[in-house]
């Protein structure tokens, strides 16, 4: 029987603890995965980040972590945690329509309807192998995939102080061996929020980066003083950020306002169009191409770019996609000018080949990582296989698109 205890904590966070079978590998080194949402790769050189550089100087850094398409938060976090491309894990965008569910996805919808997710996240795999896991916020970490939740987790509350998250990670690592999680994931949104609202070159973003770097400093100090650095620490981001301007808005509604038999989902950097009517789709394709003015590219489901990894016939894949070029975005129905009216100064979601500013970060240090190492850029789908390897769960890597073998030159002998 699985017992769940709900505790009331500050900031109205909900902390959940559940009983599980004894840890299978009690002597293994814990893996801590931290995501800093929206931390662009070039921020490491633009802004002072002394604590992140402590990790770089004593561990492993990738030249870049490459976001999958689209470079949105939820598709990329799910690819990081499942090791597969979005079509396979199910969350193809931050918002999209599913023909099979006849619903439009919204952020966190997996909590109410786990069928949105079609691949198991790392915490599910760990729990299936009698390894305890803990999550302090991660996109869709409250979705009960295959009927399983992490041993320890918090319901998402953006107002929870960031320092509470750091302290909880340390507290989890200090639990007795029969209760300690071997895989821990944590999430911080402060850099993404500042980047969106104030832009890539703003003092507000600089302050957010200082704050997150200070938090990493606290984490590093506690790992050393309280745990003797007996962990493998991996810090990533999901995407970078592209600066917008007052002329970035694309007006599109007039083309489709009176068209019947069509469903449109505005993903800001992509317009997703669904319809069973082939004649309507063909007409819309021609009209949108005629009016593109080089602000976007029109694709139908027969000619999606290969690096999207989208295939025709999937329940959530649209029939027609307008893919914005940098720095354009599709006008919101709520705000006539998103930049002016909603204080959006920068964004992400574009195909990564359109701007290196979209590249993310990967840095790591710990018991199993070699020091002073730099590896080539790689797609974020290989992070989950790496973590399974560090947990001695290579046999659980059945259908992942990523490959942990790319890390082998940078890992110490795995005993």
N, C-alpha and C positions, 0 to 999 in steps of 0.2 A: 504494500500500500504506500502511496506517495502522499506525504503530509506537507501541507503548505502553511507557513506561519506569516501572517501579515503584521508588520510593525509600522507604527506611525513615526516618521522621522521629520526633522526640520526641513523646511522648504517644500513640505507636502510631498516628498518623494516616497514611493512605496518600495520597500525592500522586501524581497521574497526569499525565503530559505526553504529548501526542500530536502528531505532525506533521500539518500541514494545508496547504492551498493558500495562496499569498500573500494578504495582507490586501487586500481590494478597495478600502477607503477608508482608506489609511494616515494621512491628514492629519486625519481626523475626531476630534472630542473624545470621549474615553472616557466611558461612563456607568457609574457605580458605584451599585448598589442595595443598601441595607442594611436588613435586617429585624430589629427588636427584638421578639421574640415576647412577646405579652401586655402590651405597653405601652399602657395605656388613655389615651385622649385627655385626660381630666381630670388625669392625672398631671403634665402640663405646667404646671398651675396649683397643684396640691397640693404638689408636691415641687420643690426647687431643681434646675434643670437649665440651668446657665449656658451650657454649650456647645451644647446643642440650641437654646437661645434665640439664640445667635450666628448660627446658620443661619436661624432665623425672622426675625431682625432684618435680615439681609442677603439674604434670598431669598424663597421662596414657602411659605406655610402654608395648608393647607385647614382650614376650620372643624371638619371631622371627616373621617376616612376610614371609610366604612361597610362593615362586614364583610358578606359574603354568608351565606346560610343553609346549614348551621348555622355558628355562629361558633366553629368548631373550627380547630385549627392547620393540618392538612393540606388540607382543602378550600379554606381561604382563601389559603394560600401557593400552591396550584396555580392559583387564580383570579388572583392577583396576577401570576404568571409566565406564564400562558397567555392572559389577557384574556377568559376565558369562564366561565360559571357551572358549578358542579360536575357537573351531569348531562352537560354537553358534554365536560369534561375527564376525567370518569370517577371522581374521588375524591369521593364524595358525603358522606362522613363520615370520622372517624378509624378507624372500624370498621364494616363492613357486609358484606352477602352479595351475591355475584353469581350469578345463575342461569346465565348463559352459561358462566362459568368453574367453577361449582359449588365455589366457595371463599369463605372469609371473609377480607376484606382486613384486614391488619395494617399498622402504620406501617412504611413503607419496602419494602413488598412488590413495588413496581415494579422493584426491582433484580433479583429472580429472575424476575418475570413482567411484562415491559413492557406487555402488553395491558391491564393495569389502567388505563393512561393512554391517552386517546383524542384528546388535542389536544397539539400540540407546544409545549414551553416556549420561552422566549426564546432560550436558548442553542442549542437545536436550529435555530431559524430563523436565528440569526446564522451558525452554522456552515454551513448550507445556502447562504448568500450569501457564503461565503469571508471571514467576519469571525470572528476568534478570540474565544472566550469563556472565562471563568474563574469557578469557583464554589467558595467556601469554606463548604461546608455549605448546603443548602437542601433542604427536604422533596422527596424523590424526584429529587434531582439525580444519583443513580446509576442511574436507569432509562434504558435505552438506547432512547429513543423514536425510532422510524423508523431504528433502527440507529446513532444518533448520540449521542455524549457531548460534554461541553465539552472544549475543548483542554486546559485545566488544571482539575483538581478534586481534592478531598479526600474520602475515605470518612469518613462521619460518626463522630466520636468526641467525646462530650459532655465528656470530661475535658481536651480540648485547651485550653490557656490562651487567654483571649479576646485578650490582647495579641498572641499569635502570629497570630491571624486578621487583626488590623489591620496588622501588619508585612508579612504576605504580600500583602495588597491593595496596599500601597505598592510592594513589590518587583515585583509584576506590572506596575504602571503605569510602572515605571522600565526595563522591558525595551526592547530595540531595537525600532524601529517594525515590523520584519517578524515579530517574535515577540510583541509586546504585544497583550493582549486589548483589544478595544474595548468589550466588555460584561463587567462583573464583578458578581457577586452574593455577598453575605455574610449570615450568620445568627448571631444571638445569643439564647440561651434563658434567661439568668440572671434576667431580670425576671419572666418567666412562671413559672419554678420557685419563686421567692420568693413571688409572689402566691398561687399555689396552696397552698403549704405553710403560709404564715404570715398571709395575708390582706392586704386592700387598705390597711389602716391600720397595718401593723406596722413596727417599726424594721428588721426584716430586709429588707422590701421597699424601704424608704428607702435602705438600704445598697446594695442591688442597683442601684437607680436612680443613686445616686452613682457606682458603679463603671462603669456603662455610659456615663454622661455624661462621666466622665473619659476613657474610651476614645475617645469621639467627639472630645474635646478633642485627644487625641494624633493622631487621624486628620486633624483640621483643620490642626493645626500642621505635620504632615508634607506634606500636600497643598500648603500654602503655601510651605514652605521648600525642598521637594525637587521639586515639580512646578509651581510658580508658579500653582497653582489652575486648571490647564488640564484640568478635568474637569467633568462634570455629576454632582452628588451628590444622590441621592434616599434619604431615610430614611423607612421605613414601619413599621407594626406590623400584625399580622393581626387582632387583636381586643383588647378590653379585658378586664375582670374584674368579676365580681359576688360580693359577700360572701355566704357561707352561714352557717347557724346550726345548733345541735344538733338542731333539729326539721325539718331540710331533707329528710331521707330519706323516699322514697316506697316503701312495701312493696307489691309487685306479684306476687311469685312464686306466691302461693297461688291466684291466679285462673287461672294457666296451667300449673301444675305437672303436672296429669294430662291435659292436652289433647294429642291426637295430631295428626299432619299439620301441624305448625307449627314454624317456626324463628324464634327471637328473638335479636336482637343488642342488647345494652345499650350505648347510646351516652352514658350518664349523664344528659344533658339531653333525650335522645330515646330512646324504646324503639321499635326497628324490628322489625316483625312480618311474616314472609313465609309464605304458604300458598297452595296451589292449591285448597284446599277452601273454597268460598264460604260454605257453611253455618257452618263453624267460625269464619271471619272475622266473619260477621254476629253470631254469638253472643258472641264476644270483644269486639266493638265495643260491644255493649249492656252487657256486664258491666263493662267498664272505664269506660264513661260513668257507670254507676250508682255506681261506687266512687271517682270522681275527687276528690271533696271540694274542688274548685277548685284542685287542685294541678297538674293537667295538662289538656290538651285532646286529644280523640281525633279523628283525621282518617283517613278512608279515601282510597284513591288517586283517587277521583272528586272530592274537595273539598279538596285541598291548597291552602293560601294561595298567591296569585299570586307574592308576593315570595320564595317558596322556589325557584321555577323548577324544580320537580320535575314530571315528566309521567308519567302512567300508561303502562306498557308497556316502559319502559327496564329492562334486565336487572338493574340494581342497586337500583332504586326499590322500596321495600317496599309491601306491600298495605295495611298499617295502621301508623299512627304515633301514639304517645303523646308529645305535645310538652309538656315540663314548663314550668310557670310559674315565674317568679323568686320565691323562691330555692330551689326544690325540685330534687332530683335522684333518679334511680331507684337504689334500693338495689343495691349490688354483691353478687354471689354470694360473693365472697371476703371482704368486710368487711360485717358486720352494720350498722355505722354508719361510713360513709366519713369523716365529719367527726371522730369520736372516735378511730377505730381506725387511720386512715391519715393523720392530720394534714392533711386537706384543708380549708382555711379559706375558699377562694374558687374559683370556676370560671367557665367560659364555655361556649358552645355554644347558648345560647338564641337565639330569633329576636330580632334587634337592636331591633325595635320595642318589645320588652318592657322595655328598660333602656338609657338613654344611656351607662351605664357600660361597655357593650360596644363603644362606638365606639373606633376606632383612630386612629393619627396618620399624616399625610403632610406632610413638610417637604422642601424642596429648595433648592439653590443651585448656581450654576455659570455657565459661559460662556453658556448659552442661556436662563437664567432671569432675569426682571426682579427687581429688588430691592424689598423692602418691600411685598410683595404678599400678599393674602389672598383665597382663592377659596372658593366655597360647598362644602359637604360633597358627596362623591360616592362611588359604589361602587368598590371596589378593582379591578374588571374593566377600568377605564380606564387603569391604570398601564402594562400591557404595550403598548397602542397608543401611549402617550406615548413609551416607550423606543424603539419601532420608528421613530417619527417623528424622534427625536433622532439615530438611527443612519442616517437617510435610507433607511429600509426600509418606507415607507408601502405600497408595492405588495405587501409580504409579509403585510399585515393583511387576510387574506381572509375569515375566518369568526369574527373576534373579536366578542364582545358589547359590549365597551367602545368608547369613542370619544375619540381624542386631541384632537378639536376643542374640547373644554371647556377645554383648557389654552392655547389660542391667545392669549387676552388677556394671558397671564402669561409668554409667551415672547418673547425678543428675535427680531429678524428672523433667520430661519434661512437662512444663505447656503450 
